[in-house]
Amino acid sequence: MNTTILAAVVSGMLSGLALIVAIGAQNAFVLRQGVAREHIGVVVAICAISDLVLIVAGVLGVGALVESRPGLVRIMTGAGAAYLIWFGIRSLLAARHPKTLTASAPTAKGAVAATALALTWLNPHVYLDTVLMLGNLSTAHGPTGRWWFGLGAGVASILWFTGLGYAAGLASRWFARPRTWQVLDVVIALVMFALAAMLLRSAF
């Protein structure tokens, strides 16, 4: 691997991590499933594969198409904000009746997968980060180098979601107490409400 390719891969990894690591709806859900040790593989796979698809779309130039249609962006933003508000309310309701890892009833895999898909594909920030931002940054590396940049960003996404999901399980002993779950649910709700407010303010 020559230095040009290596530089593109490293640039893609660093750019991807800078955008992915920020606290958001997707990361909050992965964290919650990780500490619960519930369907972690499904959640990680959905988030990582979705990111890869969106990164490829960005490298192909779909970001410019989306950016040229403000009406479409507004629809996506409104739908995403509505879902984040609903998810935040659900988290607050869960905080009223905190549970423990040992006493909680397992959630169906389909329901978990549907939530992961919704928090990914209904979140306009995901499109801004992966399709628009990473897509635009990739063009600086030329027709061939942009794909190496995309590869680096994809690797960063896989490493982040895998690490977040499975490493969160190490903190599971702290979540044997209902109070800890209560705090986590409240924090997640506040994050969802803040993200929804930011989306609505930026679009309307």
C-alpha positions in Angstrom: 0.0 0.0 0.0 1.6 3.3 -1.1 1.6 6.4 0.9 -1.3 8.0 -1.1 -3.6 5.1 -0.5 -2.6 4.9 3.2 -3.2 8.6 3.6 -6.7 8.3 2.1 -7.5 5.3 4.4 -6.3 7.0 7.5 -8.1 10.2 6.6 -11.3 8.3 6.1 -10.9 6.5 9.4 -10.3 9.7 11.4 -13.1 11.6 9.6 -15.5 8.7 10.1 -14.7 8.5 13.8 -15.0 12.2 14.3 -18.5 12.1 13.0 -19.7 8.8 14.4 -18.4 9.1 17.9 -20.6 12.1 18.7 -23.5 11.3 21.1 -26.6 10.6 19.1 -29.8 8.6 18.9 -28.0 5.7 17.2 -25.1 5.5 19.7 -27.5 5.8 22.7 -29.5 2.8 21.5 -26.4 0.7 20.8 -25.2 1.6 24.3 -28.5 0.6 25.9 -28.6 -2.7 24.1 -25.0 -3.3 24.9 -25.4 -2.9 28.7 -28.5 -5.1 28.5 -26.6 -7.7 26.5 -29.7 -8.1 24.3 -29.4 -8.7 20.5 -26.1 -6.8 20.4 -25.0 -8.6 17.2 -28.2 -7.6 15.4 -28.0 -4.0 16.4 -24.3 -3.7 15.6 -24.8 -5.3 12.2 -27.7 -3.0 11.3 -25.9 0.1 12.3 -22.6 -0.8 10.7 -24.1 -2.1 7.4 -26.4 0.9 7.1 -23.4 3.2 7.6 -21.5 1.3 4.9 -24.4 1.7 2.4 -24.6 5.4 3.2 -20.9 6.0 2.9 -20.8 4.3 -0.5 -23.7 6.5 -1.5 -21.8 9.6 -0.4 -18.7 8.5 -2.3 -20.8 8.0 -5.4 -22.1 11.6 -5.1 -25.6 11.1 -3.9 -25.0 13.7 -1.3 -25.0 16.5 -3.9 -28.4 15.2 -5.2 -30.0 15.3 -1.7 -28.5 18.7 -0.9 -30.1 20.1 -4.1 -33.6 19.1 -2.9 -34.3 21.1 0.3 -37.9 19.9 0.3 -36.8 16.3 0.6 -34.4 17.2 3.4 -37.2 19.0 5.3 -39.4 15.9 5.1 -36.6 13.7 6.3 -35.9 16.1 9.1 -39.5 16.3 10.3 -39.9 12.6 10.3 -36.7 12.1 12.1 -37.5 14.7 14.8 -41.0 13.1 15.3 -39.4 9.7 15.9 -36.8 11.1 18.2 -39.5 12.8 20.3 -41.5 9.6 20.5 -38.4 7.6 21.5 -37.6 10.1 24.2 -41.1 9.9 25.6 -40.9 6.1 25.6 -37.6 6.4 27.5 -39.1 8.7 30.1 -42.0 6.3 30.6 -39.5 3.5 31.1 -37.7 5.5 33.7 -40.9 5.7 35.7 -40.7 1.9 36.2 -37.0 1.1 36.2 -35.9 -2.5 35.8 -32.8 -4.6 36.3 -30.8 -6.7 33.9 -31.9 -9.9 35.7 -35.6 -9.0 36.1 -36.3 -7.4 32.7 -38.3 -9.3 30.1 -36.4 -9.9 26.9 -37.4 -7.7 23.9 -38.2 -9.5 20.7 -35.4 -9.4 18.1 -37.7 -8.0 15.5 -38.7 -5.1 17.6 -35.0 -4.3 18.4 -34.1 -4.5 14.8 -36.9 -2.2 13.8 -35.9 0.4 16.3 -32.2 0.2 15.2 -33.4 0.7 11.5 -35.6 3.6 12.4 -33.0 5.4 14.5 -30.6 5.0 11.6 -32.6 5.7 8.5 -35.0 8.3 10.0 -32.2 10.3 11.5 -31.2 13.2 9.1 -27.9 13.6 11.0 -26.8 10.2 9.6 -27.3 11.5 6.1 -25.5 14.7 6.8 -22.6 12.9 8.4 -22.2 10.0 6.0 -23.6 11.0 2.7 -22.9 14.7 2.6 -19.9 15.3 4.9 -17.9 12.1 4.2 -19.0 12.2 0.5 -17.7 15.7 0.1 -14.5 15.0 2.0 -13.8 11.9 -0.2 -13.6 14.0 -3.4 -10.4 15.6 -2.1 -8.6 12.3 -2.7 -9.5 12.0 -6.4 -11.5 9.4 -8.4 -9.5 6.4 -7.0 -8.5 7.7 -3.6 -12.0 8.5 -2.6 -12.8 4.8 -2.5 -9.9 4.2 -0.2 -11.2 7.1 1.9 -14.6 5.4 2.0 -13.0 2.2 3.0 -11.3 3.9 6.0 -14.6 5.5 7.0 -16.3 2.1 6.8 -13.7 0.4 8.9 -14.1 3.1 11.5 -17.8 2.6 11.6 -17.5 -1.2 12.1 -14.9 -0.8 14.8 -16.9 1.9 16.7 -20.3 0.1 16.7 -18.7 -3.3 17.6 -16.6 -1.7 20.4 -19.5 0.3 21.7 -22.0 -2.5 21.7 -19.8 -5.2 23.2 -17.7 -3.1 25.5 -20.9 -1.7 27.1 -21.6 -5.1 28.4 -18.6 -4.8 30.7 -20.6 -2.2 32.7 -23.6 -4.6 33.1 -22.9 -5.1 36.8 -23.7 -1.4 37.4 -27.1 -2.0 35.7 -28.2 -4.7 38.1 -29.6 -1.7 40.1 -32.9 -0.2 39.0 -31.7 3.3 39.7 -28.9 3.0 37.2 -31.4 2.1 34.5 -33.6 5.0 35.5 -30.7 7.4 35.1 -29.7 5.9 31.7 -33.3 6.2 30.4 -33.6 9.8 31.5 -30.3 10.7 29.9 -31.3 9.0 26.6 -34.6 10.8 26.7 -32.8 14.2 27.1 -30.5 13.4 24.2 -33.4 12.5 22.0 -35.3 15.7 22.8 -32.2 17.8 22.3 -31.5 16.2 18.9 -35.1 16.7 17.9 -35.0 20.4 18.8 -31.7 20.9 16.9 -33.2 19.2 13.8 -36.4 21.3 13.9 -34.5 24.5 14.5 -32.1 23.9 11.6 -34.8 22.9 9.1 -37.7 25.3 10.1 
